[in-house]
Structure formats: C-alpha cells, structure tokens
C-alpha cells in the first residue's frame, strides 16, 4: 500500500517535507518506521513471516510488528496502530519501552533502495498467542521462538537466511534488551 511519509535527512532529522513511500523506495530517501518486538516472560520472542507479496523481504521472518510512520503521524501512535493492524493486539503507550532509533539501508534491486530509521520498541506479550489475528495482506505467519533458539538461528549461515538481513548488532541489541527485561 502506498502512503505519504515524512522525509528524513541522513542523520534521521525531519526535513519538513513528505513523499509517497513508493517514490522514497525508488530514490533511496530516508524515512521513519517503527519496529515493535514482543516477548513473553518465558523468554520467547514473537516473529512474523512477511507476506509473500511484499516488495521488501517477501516471505522472510521479521520483527513482531513493523511499519511505516505516516506523514505527520506521532511515532508512538504509529507503533500502537501497527500492532493493532498487523496482529490484532490492543496495546497502550505505557506498554511500549523505546529501545532506540536505528539506521537501516538495503538495496533490494536497482529500483528499490529502502532507507529507514527504525524507532524500535519492546513490549511484553501478555495476550495468548492463539488470540492474535494476522493481517493477511502483511503477515503470512506468526511464531514464538525462544531467545536462545533465535540467537542460534541468526548465527547460523543456513538458518539466518530466512530472516530479514538486519545488522547482527541490531539483533543482538534487541535480544540483550529483552533478556534484561525478563
């Protein structure tokens, strides 16, 4: 789905201008997004398999919830909205812990350079897994994986290929932060 998003400079600062997401991806223009990593007190992380029709990383396993921040939209409101849209879960601002903002750039092909700043949050998943409702246009599957298994898969040359290729440092930051909250 195409949407109007804000333009950021290469340091993640808002420029005051907006652009359609498709054009930003075509031209490699930085823009803001959200990542929400949901975890259980049992040391599991919720991951989602991206829909196979997505233009970026189709079919790969990814963060629990990810999405673009609409032009002029508040970061926290965007995170809450995306969680509701993608997995049918109602959360509040108090349930989100902001981990940080991470710069990301990935050349999918010659006409798609995705340049984002991920506003990254953690939140405890208190709702039963069976109660989650996938947004079919965005998500093909959901799974819970233990922190230990997730770490091993990310470090494996074979298994890591099924995940969105973020820098290992990003994954380690998220997993360490979750571990500290358990």
Secondary structure, DSSP 8 states (H G I E B T S, - for coil): ---EEEEE-TTS-EEEEEEEHHHHHHHT--EEEEEEEEE-TTSEEEEEEE-TT-SSSTT-EE-SEEEE-BTT--HHHHHHHHHHHHH-----GGG-EEEEEEEEEEEEETTEEEEEEEEEEEEE--S-GGG----TTTEEEEEEEEHHHHHHHHHSTTGGGGB----HHHHHHHHHHHHHH-
